[in-house]
């Protein structure tokens, strides 16, 4: 039997990781092959990457405008692939502004379109659900709130669970890195994780705020005299180099360590963290590591966001909890208030053991309720069934993998 071909369109670094796990699960069946737009993780999983779209990830109108021509060119390239035939299904992962153009072009050729990690229309932009209903055949929801929202609006939806919990369960942590981060032989009592983001503009906008917070914590806070290390987790080598370059001569004594590709180890070892808002907050929840969340946004996006957001939090675990387990702050314009927030919050998490343990208990409750691994296997099973691949119709993975909480 001729193999079925799935075309992926993935525009975010985190989506690259989620898609790679799904592709790995799909490739356990030789009757399926994958190609499309994505990133290095997908390529490593065996997907033929026609365009490395994740290197073009942007957020906000100001960032998107200079790249509009590129995105339309990529969409046209996708249409040319569809016109050539041989594509049996399209799987979109997040990145809705671009992916809707891909979906529209796929529908011209009668190709079924599935959305894995769908846009968070339940949080903002609910009016766009009409477009979703017109262009998408089936949603593979990763959160219960998504399943409820899309089903309520008449879109076929299946809950598979969030792939971040797959990553937590499957990732084999590097023992040497964990030992280094936990080593107290140099007198370090606390490890504070620093996650400035996975995209260039996030790193450039947030790390200077984090660095100034570290300076203040080291010089004029309850942490003065305490033995602390700050572990900066970078997604790419260029991000690490850029962050290092921000340190001046006056920062030589700061206990900052830089890592690339060791985010999970840093989250696991840290007592607490300062981080950029994003889906990585789910890994913090699963590993029960308290964190202060910063969301740095331009004035235009903030102005629009205040009028369209339907939720009262920017952090996914906070939306799953009756109270905000991750303190968060939206920063617009002057960075001084954000630095004040981070200094106060990280100081409390590090010095107030009762506060830190209360946060850990709240995270443990959320983990038991929501940290269900198996999303990648469940999504792969559904796709195999919808594509008519032999042997998938009665796959018990569909019913079992999303119900077992992470240990």
N, C-alpha and C positions, 0 to 999 in steps of 0.2 A: 504494500500500500504506500502511495506517495505521502511523504511527511507533510503534516500541516505546518503552515508558517504563520507565526504571530509577529506583528509589527508593534514594537513598543515606542512610546514617546514620553521621555522623562527629562525634565529640565532642572531639577534640583539635586544637589549632592546627596541629601538624605534620601530622595526618591531613587537615586542611582543605587544606593545600598538596598532599599526595599525591593526594587525591581530585580536586582542581582540574586537575591534569595528566592524570589519567585521563579526566575529563569532556571536556577539550579534545581528547584523542585520539578519544573516542567521537563528539564533535560534528563530526568530519571526515566523518561519515556522517549525512546528513540524515534517515535512517530511525530515528534514536535521539534521544530527548529525556530530560532528567534533572530530577528534583526530589528533595526530601527535607530532612533535617536536616543542618546543617553550619555553614559560616562564610563570611566575606566573600570568600575566595579562590574558593570554589566558585561563589558568586554572580557574581563577575567572569568566571568561565569559562562562564557561561550556564546554570547550574543554578538552578531555582526553589527558593529556600530557604524552607521552611515554618516552621522553627524554627532560630534561630541557636544551635545546641547548643554550639558551641565556647566560648561565653562562660560556660558552666556547667561547664567542665572541672574536675575535682577528682581527688585521689588520697588514698587512705587512708580508713579507716572514720570517723574523726572529722570529716573534711571532707565525706564523703558524706551522713551522717545528716541535717544540716539541709536537704538538697536532695532527700531521697527523694520527698517529695510532688510536687515539680516533675517528677522523672524519671518517676514513674508517670503523671503527667498527659501528658507527652510520648509515652510508650508508648501510651497510650490514643488519643492524637491520630493516631499512626501507624496503629493498628488501624482507626480510622475512615476513613483514606485508603485502606487496603487493602480495606475493606468496600465502598467506593464503586466498586471495579473500575478497570480500566485500567492496573494496575501489572503489568508483565511479569517483573520480576526485582528483587530487593533486593541491594544491595551494601553490606556493612558494612566499616568501616575502624577497626581497633583498638577502644578503649573497650568492652571486653567486658562489664563489669557491666551496662551499659545495653543494649548491642546484642543481648545474648541475649534480652532481653525483646522487642525489635523482631523478632528472628528467630522467636520463638515465635508472635507474632501473625501474621507473614507465613505461617507454615506452616498456620495455621488456614484460610487461603484458598487453599492449594495453590500459593503463589508460591515459585519457586526462590530460594534464598538463597546468595549467594557471599560469602566473607570475603577481603578484600584487606588486607594487613598484619594478619594474624591475631594473636590473643593469644599471648603467649610461654609457652605451657603447658609447653614443653620446659624452661623455666627454673624455673617454680614452678607449683603447682596442677595437676599432671598428672592428678589424679583428675577434673578437669572435662572431660577429653577425651570422656567419655561423653555429656555435654551437647552438646559440639561435634558429635559423630557423629550425634546425634539431630536437631539443628536446622540443620546446614549441609550444603548439597548439594555444594559444591566449595570448596576452599581455594586461593587464589592466593598462594602462599608467596613471601616476599621474601628469605629466607635459606636456604641449603642445609640447615642444621640443622633448620629448620621443615619442609621437604619430607620429610626422613627421619623426623622424629617423627610427623607426621600420617599419612604413608603406613603407617608401622609400626602405627598404631592403627586402620587400616582406613578412613581418610577419603580420598576422592578429592582429590588435591593436584597442583597444577602450579606449578613454580618459574618465576617471571617476572623475578626480580631486584628489587633495592631501589630504590624511586623517588627516594631521596635522591641517587642517582648520576645520575638524569635531571636533577635540579635543578642539580647541579654542572656538568654538561655544557651545559645549556641557558641557565643564568643569564648574562646579559650584565652583567658587572661595571661599575659606575659608575667611569669613568676619573678623574673629579675627586676622588671619595672616596678611591680608591687612591692618587692623587698626594698628597693631603693626609696620608694615613696613612704614606706613605713619605717624606714631605718631611723632610730632615735639616738644612734651612737654620737651624732653631732649635737645632741641636745635639743633637737626639734621636737616640740610637743604637739604641734598641730600642722596639718596639711590643708591648705585652702586651694581649691581648684579654681581656675580662671578659664572660662570658655568664651572667647570673643566672637565666635560665629564661624560659619563655614563658607561664607561668600566674601569677596574682596571688600565690598562697601560696608559690610557688617564689621569686619575686622578693623577697617580704617576709622569707622565711626565710633566703635565701642572700646577698643583697647586703650586709647588715651585716657578714657574715663576710668577704666579699671586700673591703669598704671597710677593715676593720681590718687585713687582710693588706696592702693597699696602703700604709696608714699605716706599718706595721712595715717593709715593704720600702723605704720612702722614708727611714726614720729609723734603722734599726738592723739592717741586713743587708748582704750583699756588694754590694747595689746602691747603697748610699750613695755619692754622688759620681758615679754613672752617670747618663747622660741617658736617661730612660725616659718614655714616654707610655703611659697606660692608656686603652684604647678600650672603652667600655661599649656593648654591643650590646643594644638593647631591641627587643622584639617589638611593643609597643604604646606610644602616646604617654603613656598614664597610667603605664606602668612607668618610662619615662624620667623623668617629672616626679617620681615617688615616689623614685627613686634620687637625683635631684638634691637633693631635700629632706632627705636623710639627711646631707648634708655640713654640717659645722658651721663656725664661724668659723676654727677651727684648721686646716681643710682647704683654705683658699683657695690655698695654695701647691702643692697636689698637682696633678700634671700629668694630670688626668682629663678626657677628652673623651667626650661622650655622643652616641649615634647611634640613630636609629629606622629600621628597615627596611634596614639596611646590614650585616647579619650576615655575608653571604658575603664582602663586601669586607674586613671586619675579619679574618675567618679567613684569607683569602688574604694579607693584608699582615702579619699578626702573626708575630713570632718564636716566640711560645708563648702559652698561654692558661690562665686558670682558668675552669672551666665547671661547670655543673650537669649531672649525668648525664642522658642522653637520646639520642634517635636522631640528634641533630645531631653526635654523635661520629663518625658515618659521613662527614659532610662534612669534619671535621678529618682523618680518614683519607685521604679523596680528595684533599684539598689539601695533605697531608703537613705539617700544622702540629701540633707537639707540644702537649699540654695536660695539666693536672692536673685530675682530675675529683672533684667533691664531690657527695655524696648526703646531703642533710639529711633526716632522718626522725624522726617521733615515736616515743616509747618503745613505745607499743602496737604500731605497725606493725613496728618493729624486733624486738620480742619474737616476733611471729608470723612475720616473715620468716626469722628464724634457724632456724625449725623446718620451713619449707616450701620454701625455696630449694634448687634442685638444681644450682646453678652457683656457681663461686667468684669471679665478677666481676659488677659492675653495669654494665659498659661493653661495648657490642656488639663493637667491634673486638678487645677483649681476648679475647672468646670465639671469635674467628676465628684467633687467634694462639697459638703455643706458649708465648709469654710475654707478660706484661702490658706493652703498648706505651704505655698511658696509665696513669700512676700514679693511684690512686684512694683515696678515703677516705669511709667511711660515718660521718656525724656524728650522734650522739644526745646530747641534753642539753647539757652544757657545750660551748660552741663553741671554747674555748681550744685543745684538741688539733687541731681542724680548721685553725685559724689557723696553728698551728705547722707542720702538714703543708704547707699552701699556701705559707707563707713559705720553707720549706726547699726545696720542689720547684721553685717558680718561680725562686728564687735560683739553683739549680743549672742549670735550663734556660737561664737568661739569661747566666750567667757561665762555664759550663763548655761550651765549644764542642764538645768531643769527645762529651760526653753528649748534647747537642742533636742532633748529626749522627748519632749512633747511633740515636736515636729516629726521625729522619727516614728513615734507611735502612730501619728496620723498617716504617715506615708505607708507604714506597715498595713494599716487597715485598707488603704486604697489598693495596695498591691494584692492583697488577698481577694479583693472584690473585682479587680479589673485586669491584673497582669496575666493575661491568658496567652501563652505561646501557641503556635500552630497556625498562624495566619498564612504563611507562605504555602504550607502544605494544603490547607483548606482551599485557598484561592486557586492553586494549581489543579486540584481535584475538580473544582467546578468548571474551570476552563477546559480541561480534558473532556469532561462530560458534554459541555456545550458544543465542542468541536467534533463530538462523535468518535473520539479516540477509544479503541477497544480496551475493555478492562477497567474503565473508570466509572461505569454507571453505578456500581454498588460499592464504590470505594468508601470504607468506613471512616476514612480520614475526614470526610466532609462533616460527619456528625460528631466526631470525637475530639478533633484537635483544638477546637475553640472553647472547649468547656473546662479544660484542666488548668487551674491557676498555677503560676510559676511557683516553684518550691522556695 
